[in-house]
Amino acid sequence: MATNFKLGLKWHTPPERTTLTCRAITVPRMKVCVLGAGTMGNGIAQVTAMAGHDVTMRDIEREFVEDGLATIESNLQGGVDRDKVTPEEMEATLARIDTAVELEPAVAGADLVVEAVPEQMDLKKDTFADVEAAIDEDTVIATNTSSLSITEIASALEHDERAVGLHFFNPVHLMQLVEVVVPEQSSEETVAFAEAFVEGIDRTAVTVRDSAGFASSRLGVTLGVEAIRMLEEGVASPRDIDAAMELGYNHPMGPIELGDVVGLDVRLDILEYLREELGERFKPPQLLKQKVRAGKLGKKTGEGFYVWEDGKIVGTSGDWGDGQ
């Protein structure tokens, strides 16, 4: 185990491994475990492996892991087709990614574990506790939660100073920003480690205090919920609302489409949590609740506010017609 001179943390760094330079900090090639192979998990695994780290992507079913790996392969092939990624880079990235279903072998020897399981507090706390029982005492544990209290999640740990938030954005392989969220318990060394890791995978870190919704989710959800209220009031169609933000404010994706991509169930969970923490201004619209109750969760189910086929929008759902 080698020790990083700046952070005072130990690293799993065999002699043959290279190092990754991050500003004034030298970041060794690490072993990183990502828990969850869904939309966020496979994206985090991809960008981490592309940066040169060895990654184990774990989920509770082999099918989930295989689907996640297939998504990574598809994303990389898309990069090759657009001349953004070389065939050699694609091959090397995939070679750095291992998969697992069992937790203990997945996290064994990891320098960093990133939890990307569903947005449920009890599940995240249980995951943190299970991980801590299987890892080294100096392993950092991060959560990718987009809004839940990381201070509360970290309370499940015996050594809670190792906890931090790493909030990636969807789609991970295209988005530059990562929020480093600092819970009450996190040590300065853990925060410095997290910031260095983010910079080392060629992303931009913004560091925020642990508060409901952090910075980005609180603002993003506010825009998204107002867009849904506009649909309820018949102000405009989903396509026109999205076009207004894409063309008028230079957003890469409109708020209605983004909600479908993130998952309307995820949007609802976040709003209910923010309503509890911050008040009625985050009350979920009835239209959003109806979509979730009907199982129309967005891109992942084939229908939300839009209708999706093969990952692409082919129409709009409900009274708006096909929108074409």
C-alpha angles and dihedrals in degrees: 000000000000123000123227108231096219103041101034090225127133121241136200096235118155114199094254094058123103128226130238118221118226115178106288093343124085109218114197122218100271141195109247126185120202116198109209128037097209128108096302098031097054090045092053090047091051099050092043092053092044088057090058103263125131109246135196113194112199133187135163096253130044089226091059092050093049091049090051092050091048089054091052091050090049093049092049093047089052088054091051091049090053093045091244093114128034121229088244092054090049092051093046092048093052090047090058094055120087124179134216144173100193113077103215098056090042095059098033111124094001120153091199132020117196115197115210102165124136119300098265119125097214092048092051093047091049090048092051091050093048091048094050090054090058105040140074119272092249098049115119117228118206132184124211093206112148097208117353121112108271089193088063093044090051091052087079090069128088089209098039095167088081093064125103140154122248105183109189123187131234124282087032097191091057104035120089102198129088121176113218102207117199117210122201093260100048118117124227088246092056092050092048089049091051093048091048092049092052093049089045092059090053097256132124117247125211114187119216137172118255105263133138109296092357108228107298101039093048091054096038095049090048090058092043096050092048090052090054090049088053088055090051090052094047094240094142143333123273091255094050094047090050093045090052091059096038096049101026099043101021094243111164090222131018122244096250094051091044090054090054091049095048092043126259090236089057090048090052094049091051093048093049090050093048091047089055092047103035109020146253097322086082095051107142115246116247090236090061091050091050092053092051093046089052091052091245096137100157133253095357093059097036095250139056121126085331132040113241133200124178090349095306133105112252100168146332127277126243129350095358093076121215093319092218 
